[in-house]
Amino acid sequence: MNTMEKYYRVCVTINLDAIYNNVTNLKNNIKEGTKVIAVIKTDGYGHGAVPIAYTINDLVDAYAVATIDEAVNLRENGIKKPVYVIGYTHDSQMERVVENDVRPAIFTMESAMAASDAAKKLGRMAKIHIKVDTGMSRIGFKDCEESIETIKKISKLDNVEIEGIFTHFATADETDKSKTMKQFERFKNFTDRLEEEGIHIPVKHCSNSAAIMEINSANMDAVRAGIAMYGLYPSDEVDKSSVKLTPALGLRSHVVYVKDIETGTEVSYGGTFVADKPMKIATIPVGYGDGYRRSLSNKGYVLIRGKKANILGRICMDQFMVDVTDIDGVISGDEVILIGKSGNEEITTEKMAEIAGDTFNYEVVCDLGKRMPRVYYRNGKIVCTKDYFDDIYDVSMMK
């Protein structure tokens, strides 16, 4: 096992230089003057929102998250740039929104009025972004005349400024861009109608990572960079040559036990693997309780000493076993790569998802649990760590 400043049973490693370079490369693919909104929801897709925000702060214009709690967390950690909540915010949370200078997604008159009331109470302005549904059938105003009339009313509310308007593409990561272009046309027609009604909204945004890479015409005033920032391509259908990306996340552990087993020995719960010959197996102290997918049971592999070690039997909550019969000299303490490179071999999140068969790269990284510390590197050196067990619970009401 490589020496680290602190012992970790398992840890998620984040290369901050890779994230910085990925954002730089994405910016080089859009026209100058286009604002970049960094999407760091779900704790930065499992990578860690706060360290990432600090790393790319000089490259981006704003941040986007999914919830007010995520937004307030950024503020409490010193992030000053605009923060958009692009998901749902309950009306009761609008005072928190205004207090923290957060831009909520608004898609009902009621929420707009709640924002107005909160802003008036606090003597401040509520800056909002109108969400329009052009094809996701999720949240958002329909692109119709009735919505135009509602937004006109919103624009006249006290202490409310419509700073932005946005939609979200459903199929931009597919080879066929026809549906995406129809969505873009619907969105543009809708915003043009608002302009005709005298409602000028300065920040229009619809492009996600796939559209940044392949549909420059849809970039508008701002773009939202999400999965690509982390070095992961939105799908196998996008043109990967359009923007060079480097995966930022790795996952590593170590061997904790090595044993020989005889022919006929069953391995793990249910005995789903039975040795058909004498074997040497190693135990890895990681499991589905950490977010390592149980669907990799009997199918996946890890890397030890630069070689593949196949997973034997079912992955347990906290441990699993691998075949090291053909890997010379494996001992307790040897480093195990679950995501990343070892020698000439590599396990990517895409490969892991393909083997698991029930997921994709987004979910693989987002599901990595908080039981696994995050270790952040810049120029090859550790610059930050996050161990979620260091957080202190307020149990005063339980006593």
Beta strands, then each sheet from edge to edge (+ up, - down):
strand 1: 11-15
strand 2: 35-39
strand 3: 62-65
strand 4: 83-85
strand 5: 102-106
strand 6: 126-133
strand 7: 141-142
strand 8: 160-166
strand 9: 203-207
strand 10: 222-225
strand 11: 249-254
strand 12: 257-261
strand 13: 266-267
strand 14: 273-274
strand 15: 279-284
strand 16: 301-304
strand 17: 307-312
strand 18: 320-323
strand 19: 335-342
strand 20: 345-347
strand 21: 374-378
strand 22: 381-386
sheet 1: 12+ 15- 18+ 17- 16+ 19- 11+ 1- 21- 22+
sheet 2: 7+ 6+ 5+ 4+ 3+ 2+ 10+ 9+ 8+
sheet 3: 12+ 15- 18+ 17- 16+ 19- 20+
sheet 4: 13+ 14-
end
